[in-house]
Structure formats: C-alpha cells, structure tokens
C-alpha cells in the first residue's frame, strides 16, 4: 500500500512540474511575433524579481532591442569577439 502511495505521489509531482513550464521561444521567433513579444515583456516587467532571468524574458528583450536599435540579436553576432 505504501509503495502505491509513493508511486502515485511521484507521478503527481512529475506531472505538476511538466505542466508548469512554458515553451521557450527563440529571439528570432520573438522578432516576428510582435503581440507575443510585447505580452512577454509586460509580464516580465510586472514581476522582474521572479521572471527577469527566464529564457523567454531574456529572448523577448533581446528581440525588442534588436528591433528597436537595429542591432543583430546575440546569436547573429558571430564576428563580435568582444573587447
């Protein structure tokens, strides 16, 4: 009986973790999906302490900056060697 309970608990936790993660979109995807980019940036700005380091927040911000300042996204700067 205890084994069945532990198995059920483990399956429930795995299902909860899998459902809570959203798909990660690329910088290129955000440059072509304006509505999603703006919505993601608004969500990230609304709770920067929790979501500012999420991949989607970073990618949406990079896409915004690339479009706003006409700078290629980080993935396209292969010739940029830094300082």
C-alpha positions, -999 to 999 in steps of 0.1 A, spaced: 0 0 0 28 24 9 46 17 -24 14 26 -44 11 59 -24 47 68 -31 44 59 -68 12 80 -71 29 109 -53 59 107 -76 37 106 -107 18 136 -95 49 157 -88 63 148 -122 31 158 -139 29 191 -120 65 200 -129 60 192 -166 28 213 -168 42 244 -151 70 250 -177 61 271 -207 77 266 -241 109 286 -247 108 308 -278 138 320 -296 149 356 -302 141 351 -339 106 339 -331 100 370 -309 112 393 -336 84 380 -359 57 377 -333 51 413 -320 20 406 -299 37 377 -280 69 398 -276 50 427 -261 29 404 -238 60 386 -226 79 419 -219 49 432 -200 47 400 -179 84 401 -172 83 438 -162 53 431 -139 74 407 -118 111 412 -126 123 396 -94 108 363 -104 108 362 -141 135 385 -154 160 357 -157 136 334 -175 147 324 -211 115 339 -226 121 372 -208 157 373 -220 148 363 -256 118 388 -258 140 416 -245 168 407 -269 143 407 -298 129 441 -287 164 456 -285 174 441 -319 143 457 -335 144 490 -315 181 497 -321 186 478 -353 212 456 -336 215 420 -347 204 395 -319 232 379 -299 230 347 -319 238 366 -351 270 383 -338 294 356 -347 321 381 -357 318 400 -324 348 389 -304 344 414 -276 370 438 -263 
